[in-house]
Amino acid sequence: MPNPEISLCLSGGGYRAALFHLGAVRWLNDAGLLPDVTTVSCVSGGSILGAHLAMRLRPWPTEPLPAAEWTERVEAPFRAFVKNDIRTGPTLSRLLPHNWFRSWATVEAIRRKYATLLLHGNDPPLAELPESPHFIFCATDMVFGVSWEASVTRVGSWEAGYAMPPPEQWTVARAVAASSCFPPVFAPAKAALEPSEFNRKGAYGEPDRDRQLSRLRLTDGGVYDNLGLQPVMRDEAVLVSDGGGSMKFVALDLPWRRLARYPALLQNGIGKLRKSWLIMDYGRDADDPSRKQGTYWGIADPTDDGPPVQQDPTVRTIAGIRTDLNGFTDGEVDILVNHGYSRAATKVRDKAPQLVGAASDDEPPHAGWDDPGRVRRALRHSAKRHVPFRARRSRA
């Protein structure tokens, strides 16, 4: 019996999540599951990798790519990209006098970074993306407070409505920029759509609809749904790769720390609720028609949904790597790719064995990182955010 069509969700979490997903997708290739992936729903850091896959894997593989070909076509160019700091320059661009009154200047600057460095100057309109897999780049519609989708077939939200993606405005780099403009570093992006362009009306039908549509602003997709589940909730088989990490413990001895904690707690609670619903759907009785096939794996999970206090120290260190868009070292890249590879292999074989064939050794691709001490030394400063434009030298 052939495998069902698989929807793959790639969460937000900056370069950390993108590299974790890179390892997971490599395992899907090695296990022969990548040809079954027909939808890729991406958020923020996941959107960065999603755009890379959409451009590099053409045509989409119908059988596993050999290791050497995967490295040449997919991993090597992405490793080169994540050595670039793409957030410092765009952030500082707002200080230029001609940008003082252009709140969207930072997100436009990061869009140009994606077009130049990630897409190597080839920034096609969304309409030129492949129809299969169906790549969906998720942002957050700030006016209506719902998920905003950008894909080959449409841009919009269920409240605002949907439009065909205008080729001049909605390119791949713009979709990635809207998906990853995390606050408060980046101001919201403009939707760049006129009310008349919405060929399918949304749920909002009040008299001020056109005025609201003309003011649409988009922010990081992780603000609403960091897992990218919204577009694929009804799909039969869903694999979810989560590079978002766990909420950290902080002392609330200062007033501003308490104020910052309220929205963090709210977002964390909503994220945990989404994961709980997803895992409940996976765990339904096999005869239940609403049962979803697939599984979830997370960067911070030592066992099935284990709390942070049960984490292995090495896992805790990896999960604590910064969620940033500055340069990553070779050691950080190797460790995150290996971790994503191992987590995907473990969870799919354990929770969704019907999707994959006989077990292999599932050996992570980068040798030499099986020593926990070496991993922790290489990641000694990886939790800190850094200003420099260039990647730090690995301390491994």
C-alpha angles and dihedrals in degrees: 000000000000120000118261119252108276127221113205122204120201113193131215125261109122122253089334092064093040092056093044088053091047089061092046093050090048089056090049087054094048092047092051095246100112094082088058093057107105100163130039114191110192136189128192106304088019089055090056091058092039092058090048092052092046091056100037102043101061113171097026109245118263091193134022115292115233115253094251093051092047090052094048099043102033119010104038096054091044091051088054091050097052091055086072124090103224100168106056098060095045091046093052092045089078088068092065110105095237089056099049092100097032104088091179093057093099095053091046088053093052090047088059090049091054092047093050105035106024099034096029093231094309102112106165124189116261088251088071095058115111117268090225123072091031106222115206120189110202125209131161122260101222096193096056099022097233139111117288118209129204118186144135091281105039151352123214146064134271091252099045097035132236137282136187105261108260105231095220095052107027109060127152092260091052091051091051092046092051090048095050106036093117117191139276093013093057127036118229119281124239116250089223094211132122118223089244091060093067102098093177117050120225131221093275108088105156120136092258092057096116092049091051093047091052089056099049114145127185130208136178113316091228091069089074107019117002093182097055091232099136098082095046104037093117097044119117100230122029130175115194123199112192120194093165099104131206131302111266125231113245135180112247097205095122126063096232091052090055092048091051091047096063098067090039091055091047093051092044092051093050091048092051090048091054091050091048092053091047094050090046090055090051091050099053119119113282090242093054107107090212092058113121121217121221135048147250127241127184137196091233100043115108092174134354103323093324115175118250093258089067095052122120108247091243092053090048090052093050092046089051095060108124120269095226142124099232127109117302123206126237089252093053090048094049093047095048094045091050092047093051091047093051096043093051092047094048097046099042093048091046102040105024107026091149089072097057136050131234116332119261128190090275089207112184112248100239115066126207099048099097091098108092091202092057091048093052092047091051090050096042093119099022096105092062125089114233133201103208118108095225130068117260119247112262114255094201 
